Amino acid sequence: MVANMYKFSEYLRKRFGVRVYKVSIDAGFSCPNRDGSKSKDGCIYCDNRGFSFNSRIASLPIEEQIAKGIEFGKRRFKAQKFIVYFQAYTNTYAPLEVLKKKYDAIREFEDVVGLSIGTRPDCINGKILDLIESYAPDYEVWIEYGLQSIHNKTLEFVNRGHVYKDFLKAVNLTRERKNIKICVHVIIGLPHETKGDILKTAEVLGRLRLDGIKIHPIHIIKGTKLEEIYKKGQYKPLELDAYVNLAVGFLERVWSETVIQRITADCPREFLVAPMWIVDKNKALGKIEEKFLQMNTFQGRLYQERG
């Protein structure tokens, strides 16, 4: 348990009164940054097999993935309710009728209380948001935007295929719907980013007062462009202590009411190139807790509404 942070588990228990488990699925979506619409190369760090277990069982029907995830959550974590997370690639990147058919799979499971949809900020529009909000009378609804950094120079280097302005546009459009919660994904340790760059991202996102945030340490996955850069000696990932210091500094600048959905990473050993500390999530969480206590600090301590 990480101290002095508004954890997602705490939020969910307050919201639903029971343990809630998030079931990640791969619904078979593509991505405009991989299918040639923007690029065929994708982001330099991206291979969803290294981020999502369900990307490795994507051939299963959505309903079967959900059922297996619910079974696992009940057995492993004694969960009673579930959020279905459309995780892999870009889960708003299809015609409306296709999106609705895929999202509707959650309606077959009475223990599902939430719907979370991961996407890119340049793959959203009013009609898609109206569809997503239509689930709000029956479910808690989240949309998760992959931003990674507010700095356009970084987004260009990692071949993200969008700019920060696209994210702001998506946030403003989403906020016109009162029943969709917004979570942003950021990555700490991207190539060429300084400590100042990373903490600036925290400050700017803090001022947006978003509902949730996921903070990922960068890790190098086999077969990616980032692996090529790493093997050429042109990039070195963060050591654990450096990541811990940056993560705590980041959280100090985030609004205290923003729910921290993630602050570590998961990657199977067979896909991971470096850093190897990624595989020991509990150690990373423990180090972050220790740092909070050593510094006598907390999420939002350095938050500023303006700056």
N, C-alpha and C positions, 0 to 999 in steps of 0.2 A: 504494500500500500504506500503510495507516495503522499507525503505530508503536505499540507498547506496548498493544495491544488483542488479545484472543483472537478472531481472525477466523474466520468460518465456513469459509472456504477452507482455512485451516490445519487446522481440526478435521476436515474431510472428507478431506483428503489423509492425515492420520494414521490416520483410521478405515478408509479404503478403499485407500490406496496409489496412487491415480491421481486425475486431475482429474475432479471430479464437477460436473455442471451441473444446476441446478434448473429444471425445465420447469413454467411456470405455465399453468394451464388454467382455463377457465370451463365448469363442468359444468351450468350452467343452473339453479342453485339460486336461491331468493328469499331474503328476509330478513324476520323478523317486525316489523322496524322500518320496513318499506316496504310490506308487503302488508296492513296494517291490523290485524294481531294486536296490535301495540303502538302503532304509528303508521303513517301513510301518508307522512310527510314524510322519514323517515330521518334520519341524522346530518346536521348542517348543512354538513359539508364533503364529503359523500360523493357521488361519481359514479364508479363503477368504471372507466369509460372513461379516467379520468385516473390510475388506479393500475395497471391490468392491460392489457397488450397483448391478451391473449386475450379480454378482455371485448369487444373490437372484432371478434373473429371467432367469437363464441359460437355462431353457427349451425352451425359444423362439429361433427361427431361427436367425442366425447372421444378416441377412438382416433386420429382424424386430427390433432387438436391435439397429442397426445403425439408422434405420428410426426414432425410438422413441427418440434416443439420439440427432439426428439432430433437431427434432421438439422441444425438450426441450431446446436445446441450442439457437435456434432462439427465442423462447418465453421468456425465462428467462434472457438471456444475450445479445439478439439482435445480435447474431453471424451470420456471413455471410459465413464463410468457416469452414471446420471441419477436424480434424485429428482423424482417427480411431485407438484406442489403444486396442490391444489384451492384456488384463491385467491379467486375472485370471490364476493362476498356471503357467505352463511352455509352452509357446506358440511356441516353436520350437521342441517339443517332440512328433514327429509323422513322418511317412514317407513323402518324398517330395511331392508326389501326393496329400496327404491329406492336407499338409500345403498350397500348391498352391490353392487348391479348396477353402479353408477357407479364405485365404488372398484375393483371387479374388473377394470376395463379395464387396469390396470397389469400384470396377469398375462400379457398378450399380448406383453410386451417384455422380452427377456432381459437387456438392458442396464440396466433399471431396478432400482435397489438400495434405493430409499427411497420412502416415502409421507408426505406432509405435508398436513395438513388445517387450513385456516383457518376459524375459527368464532367465535361469541360465547360468553361464559361462561354466558349464560342459555339456551343451546341445546344442553345436554349432559346426559346421564343415564347410569346404569350400563350399560344395555343397549347404548347407542351406543358407550360406551367399550370394552365387551367385544368388539363387532364390530371396532372399530379395532385393538384389541390382537391380534385373531386374525391380523392380517397380520405380526405381529412375528417369527414363526419364519422368514419369508422376506425380510423387508424391515426397514430402519431406519424407525421410525415416530415422527413428530412430530405434535403437535397445537398449533396456534397460536391463542391467545386474544387477541382484540382488547379491550384494556382502555382504553388511551389516557391515563388519569390515575387516580390513587387517590382524587382529590377528588370527592366526590359533587356538590358545587356545580358543578364543571366538567362532569361527566357529564350533569347536568340541563340546563345551558345549551346544550350541543351536541346535546341530544336523543338521547343515547346509548341510553336505554331500559333500562338496568340500573344497578346500584350496585356499589361496590367489594366489598361482601359477596358478591355473586354470583360475582365472580372468585375470591375465596378459597374459596368452596364448590366451584367447578369444579376448582381446583388440588388441593384435598384429595381430591376424588373421583377425580381422575386419578391421583394418587400411590398410590392403592390398587392400581393396575395398574403393575407394576414395569417394563414394557417399552414404555411410552409416554413420550417426551421432551416437555417442556413449553416452549414459546416464548411470550413475551408481547409484544404490540405496544403501544408508547406513542408519543404525539405531543408534540413540544416546540413551544411557541408558541401553544397554544390560547388563545382569547379570555379575558381577565381573569386568567390565571394569572401569578403573580409568579415571580421567580427562586427564591424560597423554596419556593413550591408545587412547582415542577419538581424541585428537588433533594430535596425530601421524598419525592416519588414514587420517585426513584432510591434513596434510603436504605431505604425500606420494601420495595421490590422486591428490593434487594440482599440484605436479610435473609432473603428467601424462597429464595435460592440456586437460582434457576431454571436449567434447562438452556440456555435461549437467550433472546435479547431482540432485538427489532427497534425501532430508534429512528427515527422519521420527523419531519422538519421539516414543520410545517403549510404547505400551499400551497392557494391558492384556485382552484377549478376552475369553469369557466363553467357557469352554470345552477344552482348550488347556493345554499342559503340564506346561506352564508358570503359569497358574492359580493355578495348584496344588502346585507349588513351592511357589507362593505368599501366599496361604492359610496356608502353613506350617510355615510361617514367615521367609522363607529363602531368600526372595527377596522383595525389596521395590522400586517401580518405582519413577522416578524423580518428584519433585514438579515443578510447572510451572516456577518459578524464576530460578531454577537450570538449567532447560532445556534451557531457554532463554540465560543464560550466556554461556552455552556450544555451542549453535547454533551460536551465534555471534562469539565466539572464533573460531569455525569451519570455518565459512565463511571468517574470516580474513586470513585464510591460504589457501583458494581455489583460483586458478587462476582467475583473474578478467574477463576473456573472457568466462569462463564456465557459461552456462545458468543455473540458479537455478529454476528447474521445480517445486520443492515442498520443504516446510520447516515446514509443519504441518502434522497432520494426520486426517483422517475421520473415525469415527466408530459409528454406530447407538447405542443408549443407551441400546437397548435390548441385545446387544452382549458385551457391555463394562463392565469390572469389575473395572478397575482402570488404570490410574488416571482420575478422572471425568473432569478435565480441558480440556481434549481432545475434548469434544463435543462443546466447544466454540472456534472455529478456529479463529474468528476475534479478540478475546481477546489475544490469543497467538501471532498473527501477530502484533497487536498493541504494545504488550510488547517488541517484538523484535525490532520494529521501535524505540521505546523509548530508548532501550539500545544502538542502533547504535548512536542515537543523543547524549545521555548522554556521551558516550565514544568518540564521534567525530571520529568514525572509519568507515570502509567500507570494502566490499569484496575485498580480495587480499592484504590488507595492510601488512600482515605478510608473504605473499607468497614468497617462495624461490625456485629458479630453482634447486638448489642442497642443500643437507643437510645431 
